[in-house]
Every structure is written in C-alpha cells, then in structure tokens.
Amino acid sequence: MKLNPLADNVLVKSAQQEETTASGIILSTSTKEKSLICDVVAVGPGTEEHPMTVKVGDRVVVGKYAGQEIKLDNVDYSIVKVGDILAVVE
C-alpha cells in the first residue's frame, strides 16, 4: 500500500534509534522516546502559503509533538506539516 500526502503534508519514518545508552544500559521499546530525526518518505505538492521545502530522501528534524502517527504494513510513520519540520540534516 502506498500513501501519498496531500497539500503541505510530509510522510516521515523515524530514523534508527540507539538500542543502548552511552553507559551501556539496554533500552526497552517502551522507554524509547519518539525520534526527532526522521527520513522523508513522501511529500505532498505543497500549497501557495506553504511551498514544499523538503524532498524524498532528506533526513529532517521534526518537533517533538508534531504530526499524526500511523502504522502501514507494520511500519510506523508520521504525517507532519512541512512547517513542523525544524531543520534538514546534511
């Protein structure tokens, strides 16, 4: 199944999170926080007020509480507004 965002929405997938802390403590799934660094999977066409400033494949930083989380084919994604993307990681 393919998801195509509309308007100024962006489909992102959380980047790989660390499995252990710097001191070697193994993190369980429930203790991991939502990743703020995500990979752009799909983008909408943008709007006149909010043109699309990212492209598929970009690694971005999103706001901690941004977006709507969804699960598609057993993979977790978020749909965020382009305005909720804080930076592009280079």
N, C-alpha and C positions, 0 to 999 in steps of 0.2 A: 504494500500500500504506500502511496506517495502523498505527502502533504505539501500543498502549495500555499504559502502565506498570502494574505490579501493586504492591500493598502501599504501601510508603513510597518508591517509586522515582519519579524525575523524569527526563523526556526533555528534554535541552537541546541547543542548537545554538550553537556558538561565535559570538560577535559579530564583526563585521568587524574584521580586524586591519590595522594600518598596513602599507603596502607599502614605505615608506621609513623610515629612521631620522631623528632630529632633525637630523643633519648632512647628510642628503640621500642616504645610501647606500641603494640599492635592495636589498631583501631577497628572496632566492630562497625558494621554498616549503620547502626542506629546512632553512633556517636559522631559520625562524619557530618560536617556542615555542608550546606549547598555550596557547590563550587562557584566562585565568582568569575573564573576563567572558563570560557566556552568556545567551541568551534561552531562557526556558522555553517548550517546545513542547507538552508534555503532562504530566499529573500522575496518579499513582495515587490511590486513595482514602485512603491513609494507614493507620496502624494505631493501636491503642489506646495503645501506648507511644510512637509517633512520628506524631502528627497532621500532616496536610498544612498547611504554613505558607506555601506559595507558590502562585501561580495562573498559568495560561497567560498569556503576555504579559509577565510580570515579567522584568526583567534582573537577574541574580544573579551573585555571585562564588562560585566553587567552588574547593575545594582543588586544588593543582597535580597531585596524583596520584590524584584522585578519579575514580571511575566506570569504566565499560566503554565503549570507543569502538566504534561500529558505523557502517556505511555503508548507507544506504537510498535507493534511487532516485538514486544518485550524489551524495548529500549526506551529509556527515559529522555524526554526532550522538554524544552520550554519554548513557549512563543512569547517573545518580548517585543515591545515597541522600539523602533530604531532610536528614539530619544532616551531610552533606558540603557543604551549601550554607552558606557563611560569612556572607553578607550579601545584602540586596536593594538594588539601586542605584535611587535615586529621582531 
